[in-house]
């Protein structure tokens, strides 16, 4: 998902001037509301929705092959051709005894004819072409729906990842800002003592270097916070400069452990992209059957109603009904069409195997990563608590002159790094849990929010 986040960052203009953060009293943007707004805007999800609609339209188009066709026909002609005039007189029911005169037969007067009618045709047997197309279209509709569901899961994964990373940046920044404020006070006091000769200059300047490093971390996190806020707005389709305030959902907890075998089983059964390929395979199988059966004869029934008139006041009507059939005795492209359809089916089956192998690799890797994070989080939490204790113990020693200002700031810098590692592991475990839901095909709004809120 790092690639998706990078793409989102790249569309932010490099010279953008970020707006101030939302006022502290404003209501925070909850994870639930954020996910809802991301799903409402996500362009790729809308594109998949159109793909589903197109597939449904193709299915309706294929079903139309079962229905009869009705055409309206009309033409107008005017000629003195003997054959034309003789036939026209018969069609108009206007032929008389005098029209057998040889001179009139050979040199008739020009005559107009208006021919209007209806032509209807209904398929009786079309070599299973319509049935094959309907089956193919039906499976493609299901394939498109699975694709839409997978894209929806992808949007939720991106949303939860962006939201959690914003939360952790703000938590670390708050810790760093507090440390910088305390360190600045200590540095001022140390300067006064240095000027009086109480504090060694080497300790003082070493402390200033550490303080500069802390300020550098603070500045980087401040810029990162603004970038993350811009990313949240972009994912919601909002102005990147719009102020955002997120809620702290980064709570530690031990979720129920799920066996790797169960994760894999769920992934093979529920992954929408894998199901989409399976539906595409069944659609292609129907296509192959249709191509093979296209060598069979095609039979249809037809009916015609015709009216021929010269002046729309008199004339004659006629009808015709019958059956017609056709069969290709030799079609050079038949074998190549069948072979292309069969090879396309074979390719889809290979794609399914590739997707299944990729799922196995991704789920196994993510599961191992999550287990490692779960094991490390308690250790990092204890380290963070210990570093707090260390700072608390060093502070009075510094004030008593038993520890230098450099020792104090070095301890505070270590405290920041410990908290950075702890929060990074905590947010990674949340993202890993959500990603496992994604990889196993189970991710939806309630699952994502529940997984994070429950501390799993």
N, C-alpha and C positions, 0 to 999 in steps of 0.2 A: 504493500500500500504506500510505501515511501514514494514510488513514482507518481501516484495520484496526487499526493500532497505537494510534490515538487512542481507538477503541472499547475496546480492551483496557485502556488506562490509566484510562478513565472508570469502570470497574467496581471500581477500587481505592478503598476508603473514604478520604475526604479526611483523616480524623483518625487514620489507621493509624500505629502506632508500629513502625518497622521493627526487625527483629532484627539482631543482630550478624552480620557476614559469617562464612563458614565458616573454620575454622582453616586456616592455611596448609599444614599437613601433610596435609589431607584430599585425596582423589583429585578432580581437576577433572572437571566435566561436559563430556564431549567433544561436539563438534558432531554426530557420528554418533549418539551416544546421545540427545542432545537432540532431533534430528529424529525418531528412532524413537518417543520418548515423546510428542512433539507429535502425530504421526500416530495414535498409539494413543488419544489423548484427544480430538482435534479434533471438537467437537460437529457442526459442519457436515458433516464427512466421514461421520460416523455417520448423519446425516440422509440424505445421498445414498445410503448403503448400503441404507437402508430403501426409498428411492425405486426402486432397482434391484429389490429383492425384490417390491415392489408391481407393477412392470412385468412381472416374470416370472409373478406370480400372474395378472395380466390375460391374459397369453399362454396360460396353461393353461386359463383360463376360456373364452377364445375357441376353443381347440382342442376343448373339450367339445361344441361345436356339431356336430361330425362323428359323435358317438356317439349310439346310440339312447337313448330315455327309457323308463323302466319305472315305472309307478305301481301302487300297491296301492289298491284301492277297497273300501269297505264302507259299507252303510247298513242300517238297520232300520226297518220300518214296520208299522203295525197299523191296519186300516180295514175298514169294511163297504160301501164304495163298490162298486157292482155291477161297474163296469168294472175297478176295481183287483182285486177278488176273482177275476173271470174270468181276467184276465191272470196273476195270481199262481198260480192253480191250474195253468195251462199251464206257467209257468216252473218250477214245483216238480215237474212231471210227476205231478201228483196229480188231474188232471181225470178224472171218471168219467161214466158214462152218466146217472146220476141228476142230475148238475149241469146237464143240459139242461132240467130241469123249470122251467117258466116262473116258478113261485113262488120257486124257489131262485135263478133268474137275477135276478128283480126284487128279491128280499129275501134276499140271502145272509147267512150268518153272518159276523161279523167274522173276519178271518184275519191272522195275523202272517207277515211275510216278512223273512228275513235274507239280504241280497244281498252277497256277497263276490266279489272278482275281481281280475284283473290287466289293465292296459292298457299296451300297448307301442306306441311310435311311433319310426320312423326316417326322417330326412330323405333324400329322393331328389334333390331340387333346391330349394335355398333362395335362388335368384336371386343366387348368389355372395356372400351375406351372410357366411357363416362364413369362406370363403376370404379375403375382404377384411379381416375382423376379425383373422384370424390374421396376415396380412401386416402390418397396421397395428401389432398388438401386438409382432410380432418386431422391427420397426424402432424401436419405442418402448423396447424392452429395450436395444437397442444405443445409443440416444440417452441413456438413463439411465446406462449404463456409461461413456460418454464424459463425461457430466456428473460422475460420481464421480471419474474420472481428473483432470478439470480442478480439482476441489476439492482433490484430493490434492496437485496441483502448487501450488495456492494456499497450502495449509498449509506446504509446504516453503519457499515464498518468504517467508512471514511468519516462519517459524522461523529461516531463515538471516539475514534482515534483523535480527531482534531479537538473535540471537547475536553477529553481527559488530559491531553498534552497542554492545553491552555490552563487547566486547573493546576497542574503540577508546576508550570512556569510561574504562575501567580503565587503559589505557596512558597516556592524557593525564593522568589523575589522578595516576598514579605520578610522571610527569615534573614536574607542578605541585607535588606534595607535596615532592619533593626540592629543587626550586627555592625553595619557601617556607622550608624548613628552613635552607638556606644563606643565604637573604636575611635571615632572622631573626637569625642569628649576626652577619652583617655590620652589621645595624641596631644591635645591642647595642654592637658595637665603635665604630660611628660616633657613638653617643650619648656614649660615654665620651670620645671625641675632641672632640665638640662642647662638652661640659662643660669641657674643658680649653682650649677656644678654638682647637683645631687645625682643626676642620671648620666650615664656614659653616653657620649655622642654616638658611638658605634651602635649601641642598643637602640637609640632613638631613631637613627636613620634606617636601621634594619626594620624597625617597626613601621616606618613610613613606606618602605618598599612593600611590606605585607599589606598595609592599608591601601596602597595603590592597586594592588592585585584584587583586593575586595571590591574597590570601587569599579574596577574594570569588569568584574563579574556582575555587579549591579547594573552597569550601563548595558552590557550585553543582554541581560535578562529583560531589561526595560524595553529594548528594541525588539527582542523576541516576543514579548507580550503584545506589543502593538501589531507585529506581523501576524500573530495567532488570532488576534481580534479581527484583523482584516480577512484572514482566511475563513473564520466563522461566518462573517458577513457575505463573503463570496459564495460559500456553500449554500447560504439561504437566499441568494440572489439579491442581496441588499448592497447599499453603498459601502465600500470598504472602510470609509472614514466614520461610519456610524458607531457611536459608543456602544460597548458591550460589557455586561457584567455577568459572569458565570457563577453558578452555585458550586460549593465545595462538595464533590461526591467521592472524594478520594478517602475512603474508609477501609481500614485493614480488616480482614476477616478470613475465615477458613471455609471455603465452599466445599460442597460435597464432592468427593473425588470420584471421577468416572474412569472406568477401565479403558485402556487404549483400544482393546478389541471392540468395545462397545462404540467408541468414537468412530472407528473405521467402518463398522457395520452400519451405523447411522449414515455415514457419508456415502457409502455405496448405494444406500436405499433412497436417501433424501436429496442429494445434491442436485439442484435444478439444472445446472449445466450438463451433468451426466444424463439426466432424464431427457433433456432437450435433444442430445445426440441420439438417444435410444428412439425417440419419436421420429427424428429425421431418418434413422435407419429403416423404421417401418414404412415411412413415407416413400423412401427410395425403393423398398421391396415392392410396393404397390406400383411404382413407376416402371420397374423392371417387368412385372407381370403384364402391364399394359403394352409395353413395347413388344414383348414376345407375342402377344395376342393380336397385334396390329396386322398380321398377315392374314387373318381370317376375313371372310366376306362381310360387307356391311349392307344391311337390308333396311329399307324404310318404306312407309306407305305415304302416298301423296294424294292430293285432291285439288282440282282447279275449278273455279267458277269464272266464266268470261261473258262479257257483254260487248257486242260490236254494233256501232251505230254511226250514221252519217250526220244526223242533225239532233241527236239526243231526244227525238220524239218517237222515232221508230227504230227498230233494230232487232237483233236476235241474240239470245243467250244460249250458253252451252256449258256443259260440265264434263269433267274427266276425273276418274279415280283409278288408282292402280298401285302396284308395287314396283320398286326398283332396287336393284342391287349392284354392287361393284366389288371387285376383288383385284388386288394387284397380282398379276401373273409374274411379273419380274420387277422388283424394286431394288435398284443397286444400293441404296442407302440403308436397307433393312438391317443387315448384319452389323454394320458399324454403329447404328443407333442402339441396338441391343447390347453390343459390347461396351459402349460408352456408359450405358445405364448400369451394367453389371460392375464395371470398374469404379464408378462413383459409389456404389453400394460397398464395395470392398474398402474403399478409402475411408468411408464413414466408420466402418467397423474398426479399422486401425486407429482412427481418431478416438473412438471410445476406449480402446485399450490404453492409448497414450494418456487420456484424461484420468482413467482409473489409476494408472501408475503414479501420475502427478499428485492425485488425491492422497494416495498412500504415503508418498514422501512428505507432503506438506503436513498432513495430520500427525504423522509420527514425529517430525521435527518440532512442530508447535507443542505437542504434548510433552516432549522431553524438556523444551524450554520452560513451559509452565511449571513442571515439577521442580526444576532447578530454582525458579524464582520463588516458589512456595517455601522451599527449604532455606533460601537465603534471606527472605524478608524478616523473619524473627531475629536472625543474627544482626542484620543491618539496623533493625529497630533498637536492639540492645546497645549496639555501637553508638547510635544517635543519643540514647539516654546517657550512656557513659560519657560521651563527649560533652553533654550538658553539665554533668557532674564535674567533669574536669575543669570546665570554664568557671563554674561556680567556686571551685576550690582554689584555682589559680588567682582569681580576682583579689581575695583578701591577702593572699601572699604577696601579690604585686604591691598592694597598698601598704603592706608592712615593709616593703623593700627587700623581700626575700626572693622575689621573681622580677625579671626585667619586663619592660613594656614590650620588647620583642617576643618574649615568652608568652605573654598574654595574647598578643595579636596572632601569633603562630597557632595558639590553641584555638582561638576563634576561627581562624581560617580552616583548621582541621575540622572544627564543628560544622562549618558550612559544607565542606566536601562530604562529610558523613551524611548530612541530611540530603544533599543532592543525590547521593548513591541510594539512600533509603527511598526517597520519593520516586526516583527513576525506576527502581525495582518494583515499587508498589503500582505505579501506573503501567509498567510493562506487564505485570501479572493481570491487571484488568483488561488491557488490550489483548493479551494472549488468550484469556478466557473468552472474550467476545470473538476473537478470530477463530477459535476452535468451534464455536457455534456456527460461524460462517463456513468454515471448511467442512463441517458435517451437515450443512444444509438446513440448520435449525434456526438461523438468526431471523428474528423479527423485532418489532418495537418493544414488545413486552419482555422478550427474552433478553435483549440488550440492556434495557433499563433495569430489569430485575437482577441480572448478573452483576451489574456495577453497584447498584444500590445495596445489594445483599452482602457486598464485600467478598464476592467469590473470585 
